[in-house]
Amino acid sequence: MADSAHLNFDDAWPDLPGIPMRDLRDWGPRLRYFAAPSVIETFYYEVIEPLPPFALYGSGDFHHIAALLVRRFEEPLTIISFDNHPDWDVRAPYWGCGAWVSRALEIERVEQVSVWGCGNFELAWPSRWFANRKGLREGRLKINAWAERHSAATAKRFNCMANENWRERFSRYAEALKGKAVYVTVDLDCLRAGEAVTNWENGVYTANDVAWAIDQLRNGATILGGDVCGAWSKPIYAGTFQTLAGWWDHPKANTQPNHNAAQINLASLDTIWPALTGRG
């Protein structure tokens, strides 16, 4: 059996050699940005449960699928997420791309979710009011954000990292995970402008940074599985509320595709995917 699958919700990626494609475009509008719990459960049993360990799928609007992908594994594990957003929201909708970390933390065998690369406004007041504060308080949710993207007060509160020290921090973190099982999820919006074209704001990492970090994990931890999402695609929703909520929440500058989007995103995928799947 192949070790990976391309879940085509939205034509964000072309057909790719070595990653068998599942045509799920009939599911895409129903799942995009958020979905009803009943839709999520049906999708899990019909599509997700039998999948191989590594998955490629489209826009970051589908990142809540990561919580379903993690559900397949029976071992206690740690989730490492590379993302420009914390995705820690505790508000409705329950199954949304901005709340998937909270859903993952509901899985008892998930020991911790560690998010690396946050640079957006959600760490600042008043947005952080909607964070999963229980997860933060218990230490099951760790946020590693960029000091350069935040005020001095926010940077101090979250012990933010800088370009000159993040690799040292990550090396220590990876060392502490030796012998443990991990799941790695990568949203391309963690990458800086020029290395990813997404439906959301860009972060600070390079593709080489993310590949390096995954290699550090492989030095001692066992990567049970992982996924990559975050490529730009045209938003198509199944319902009016999805459409209105998605329009309101997305950055308006990213409503039109970059003509070089596919080339830019594929170049970054070619760097990250071999590290994630162990094919490098």
C-alpha positions as CSV (number, residue, x, y, z in Angstrom):
1,M,0.0,0.0,0.0
2,A,1.2,3.5,-0.7
3,D,2.3,5.5,2.3
4,S,0.5,8.7,1.2
5,A,-2.6,10.1,-0.4
6,H,-3.6,13.3,-2.1
7,L,-7.0,14.4,-1.0
8,N,-8.2,16.7,-3.8
9,F,-10.9,18.9,-2.2
10,D,-10.3,22.0,-4.3
11,D,-7.8,21.5,-7.1
12,A,-5.1,23.3,-5.1
13,W,-2.5,20.8,-6.3
14,P,-2.1,19.1,-9.6
15,D,-1.8,15.3,-9.9
16,L,1.6,14.4,-8.4
17,P,3.7,11.3,-9.1
18,G,4.0,9.0,-6.2
19,I,1.0,10.5,-4.3
20,P,-2.2,8.7,-5.3
21,M,-5.1,11.2,-5.7
22,R,-8.6,10.8,-4.3
23,D,-11.1,13.0,-6.1
24,L,-13.0,14.5,-3.1
25,R,-14.2,17.7,-4.8
26,D,-17.8,16.7,-4.0
27,W,-16.8,16.9,-0.3
28,G,-14.8,20.1,-0.6
29,P,-17.5,22.8,-0.4
30,R,-19.1,21.0,2.6
31,L,-15.9,20.8,4.5
32,R,-14.3,24.1,3.6
33,Y,-13.6,26.6,6.5
34,F,-16.0,24.7,8.8
35,A,-18.4,21.8,8.8
36,A,-21.2,20.3,10.8
37,P,-20.2,17.5,13.2
38,S,-22.4,15.1,11.4
39,V,-20.7,15.8,8.1
40,I,-17.3,15.4,9.8
41,E,-18.1,12.1,11.3
42,T,-19.5,10.7,8.0
43,F,-16.4,11.9,6.2
44,Y,-14.1,10.3,8.8
45,Y,-15.6,6.8,8.5
46,E,-16.1,7.0,4.7
47,V,-12.7,8.6,3.7
48,I,-10.2,9.2,6.5
49,E,-10.1,6.1,8.6
50,P,-8.6,3.8,5.9
51,L,-6.0,6.3,4.6
52,P,-2.3,5.7,4.7
53,P,-0.2,7.7,7.2
54,F,0.7,10.8,5.1
55,A,-1.8,13.1,3.4
56,L,-1.6,16.1,1.1
57,Y,-4.6,18.3,0.8
58,G,-5.6,21.7,-0.4
59,S,-6.2,25.1,1.2
60,G,-5.5,25.8,4.9
61,D,-9.3,26.2,5.0
62,F,-9.3,22.4,5.4
63,H,-6.8,22.2,8.2
64,H,-9.4,20.9,10.6
65,I,-9.0,17.6,8.7
66,A,-5.7,17.2,10.6
67,A,-7.6,16.4,13.8
68,L,-9.4,13.6,11.9
69,L,-6.1,12.3,10.5
70,V,-4.6,12.1,14.0
71,R,-7.6,10.2,15.3
72,R,-6.5,7.1,13.2
73,F,-3.5,6.5,15.4
74,E,-3.9,4.5,18.6
75,E,-0.5,5.3,20.2
76,P,0.0,8.2,22.6
77,L,1.5,11.0,20.5
78,T,2.6,14.6,20.2
79,I,1.4,16.8,17.4
80,I,3.9,19.3,16.0
81,S,2.2,21.9,13.8
82,F,4.0,24.4,11.6
83,D,1.5,27.2,11.1
84,N,1.2,31.0,11.0
85,H,-1.9,30.7,13.2
86,P,-2.4,28.9,16.5
87,D,-5.8,27.4,15.4
88,W,-6.7,27.2,19.1
89,D,-10.2,28.8,19.0
90,V,-12.8,27.6,21.5
91,R,-15.7,29.4,19.8
92,A,-18.2,27.9,17.4
93,P,-18.1,26.6,14.8
94,Y,-17.0,23.5,16.6
95,W,-15.3,21.9,13.5
96,G,-13.5,24.8,11.8
97,C,-10.0,25.3,10.5
98,G,-9.3,27.9,13.2
99,A,-10.3,25.4,16.0
100,W,-8.8,22.1,15.0
101,V,-6.1,22.2,17.7
102,S,-8.9,22.3,20.3
103,R,-10.5,19.3,18.7
104,A,-7.1,17.5,18.7
105,L,-6.7,18.2,22.4
106,E,-10.0,16.4,23.0
107,I,-8.3,13.1,21.9
108,E,-6.9,11.6,25.2
109,R,-3.9,10.0,23.6
110,V,-2.7,13.3,22.2
111,E,-0.2,14.3,24.9
112,Q,0.6,17.7,23.5
113,V,0.1,20.0,20.5
114,S,3.1,22.2,19.9
115,V,2.6,25.0,17.3
116,W,5.7,26.5,15.7
117,G,5.7,29.7,13.6
118,C,2.7,31.8,14.8
119,G,2.9,35.4,13.5
120,N,-0.6,36.6,13.3
121,F,-2.8,38.8,15.5
122,E,-4.5,36.0,17.4
123,L,-1.9,36.1,20.2
124,A,-2.6,39.7,20.9
125,W,-5.4,41.1,23.0
126,P,-8.4,40.8,22.7
127,S,-8.1,37.9,20.2
128,R,-6.3,35.7,22.6
129,W,-9.4,35.7,24.8
130,F,-10.7,32.9,22.5
131,A,-7.6,30.7,23.0
132,N,-7.8,27.2,24.5
133,R,-6.6,28.5,27.8
134,K,-7.1,25.2,29.5
135,G,-4.7,23.6,27.1
136,L,-2.2,26.4,27.7
137,R,-2.6,26.2,31.5
138,E,-2.1,22.4,31.6
139,G,0.9,22.5,29.2
140,R,-0.8,20.3,26.6
141,L,-0.8,23.3,24.2
142,K,2.5,25.1,23.5
143,I,2.8,28.1,21.2
144,N,6.2,29.1,19.6
145,A,5.6,32.4,18.0
146,W,7.8,35.0,16.3
147,A,8.8,38.0,18.4
148,E,9.2,40.1,15.3
149,R,5.5,39.8,14.5
150,H,4.2,40.8,18.0
151,S,4.4,43.6,20.5
152,A,7.0,43.4,23.3
153,A,4.3,42.6,25.8
154,T,2.9,39.7,23.7
155,A,6.4,38.5,22.9
156,K,7.1,38.3,26.6
157,R,3.8,36.6,27.5
158,F,4.4,33.8,25.0
159,N,8.2,33.6,25.3
160,C,8.5,34.3,21.6
161,M,11.4,33.1,19.5
162,A,13.6,35.0,17.0
163,N,15.3,34.0,13.8
164,E,18.6,33.8,15.6
165,N,17.5,31.4,18.3
166,W,14.6,29.3,17.0
167,R,16.7,26.5,15.7
168,E,18.4,26.1,19.1
169,R,15.0,26.0,20.7
170,F,13.6,23.5,18.3
171,S,16.7,21.3,18.6
172,R,16.2,21.1,22.4
173,Y,12.5,20.4,21.9
174,A,13.2,17.6,19.4
175,E,15.8,16.1,21.7
176,A,13.1,15.9,24.5
177,L,10.9,13.9,22.1
178,K,13.4,11.1,21.5
179,G,11.7,7.7,21.7
180,K,8.3,9.3,21.4
181,A,5.7,9.1,18.7
182,V,4.8,12.3,16.8
183,Y,2.5,13.5,14.1
184,V,3.6,16.5,12.0
185,T,1.2,18.9,10.2
186,V,2.4,21.7,7.9
187,D,0.3,24.6,6.8
188,L,2.1,26.4,4.0
189,D,1.0,29.7,5.5
190,C,3.9,29.3,8.0
191,L,6.2,30.1,5.1
192,R,7.3,33.6,4.1
193,A,5.9,35.4,1.1
194,G,7.6,34.2,-2.0
195,E,7.7,30.6,-0.7
196,A,4.0,30.0,-0.5
197,V,0.8,31.4,-2.0
198,T,-2.1,30.7,0.4
199,N,-5.6,31.9,1.3
200,W,-4.2,33.3,4.5
201,E,-1.4,35.6,5.8
202,N,2.2,34.4,5.3
203,G,4.6,33.6,8.1
204,V,8.4,33.7,8.5
205,Y,9.8,30.3,7.9
206,T,11.4,29.1,4.7
207,A,10.7,25.6,3.3
208,N,14.2,24.6,4.1
209,D,13.6,25.7,7.8
210,V,10.6,23.4,8.0
211,A,12.4,20.5,6.4
212,W,15.3,21.0,8.7
213,A,13.0,20.9,11.8
214,I,11.3,17.7,10.6
215,D,14.7,16.1,10.1
216,Q,15.5,17.0,13.7
217,L,12.4,15.1,14.8
218,R,13.4,12.1,12.8
219,N,16.7,11.9,14.6
220,G,15.0,10.5,17.6
221,A,11.3,10.5,17.5
222,T,9.0,8.2,15.4
223,I,6.9,10.1,12.9
224,L,3.7,8.1,12.7
225,G,2.2,10.3,10.0
226,G,1.7,13.8,8.9
227,D,0.0,16.1,6.4
228,V,0.7,19.2,4.3
229,C,-2.0,21.8,3.4
230,G,-2.2,25.5,2.7
231,A,-2.0,25.9,-1.0
232,W,-4.2,28.6,-2.5
233,S,-7.5,27.6,-4.1
234,K,-10.6,29.4,-5.1
235,P,-13.1,29.4,-2.1
236,I,-16.2,27.4,-3.0
237,Y,-18.7,26.8,-0.1
238,A,-21.8,24.6,0.2
239,G,-23.8,27.1,2.3
240,T,-24.6,30.8,2.7
241,F,-23.3,31.0,6.3
242,Q,-20.0,29.4,5.2
243,T,-19.7,31.8,2.4
244,L,-20.3,34.9,4.6
245,A,-18.1,33.8,7.5
246,G,-15.3,32.8,5.1
247,W,-15.5,36.1,3.3
248,W,-15.4,38.0,6.6
249,D,-12.5,36.1,8.1
250,H,-10.1,35.7,5.2
251,P,-7.6,38.4,4.4
252,K,-9.0,40.3,1.4
253,A,-5.6,40.6,-0.3
254,N,-5.6,36.9,-1.0
255,T,-8.9,36.6,-2.9
256,Q,-7.2,36.3,-6.3
257,P,-4.5,33.7,-7.3
258,N,-0.9,34.5,-8.0
259,H,-0.1,33.4,-11.6
260,N,3.0,31.7,-10.2
261,A,1.1,30.1,-7.3
262,A,1.4,26.5,-8.5
263,Q,5.1,26.8,-9.2
264,I,5.9,28.5,-5.9
265,N,3.9,26.0,-3.8
266,L,5.3,23.0,-5.6
267,A,8.8,24.1,-5.1
268,S,8.2,24.3,-1.3
269,L,6.4,21.0,-1.3
270,D,9.3,19.4,-3.1
271,T,11.5,20.5,-0.1
272,I,9.1,19.6,2.7
273,W,7.4,16.4,1.5
274,P,10.5,14.2,1.4
275,A,11.4,15.2,4.9
276,L,7.9,14.5,6.2
277,T,7.6,11.1,4.5
278,G,11.2,10.0,5.1
279,R,11.9,9.9,1.3
280,G,14.7,12.4,1.5
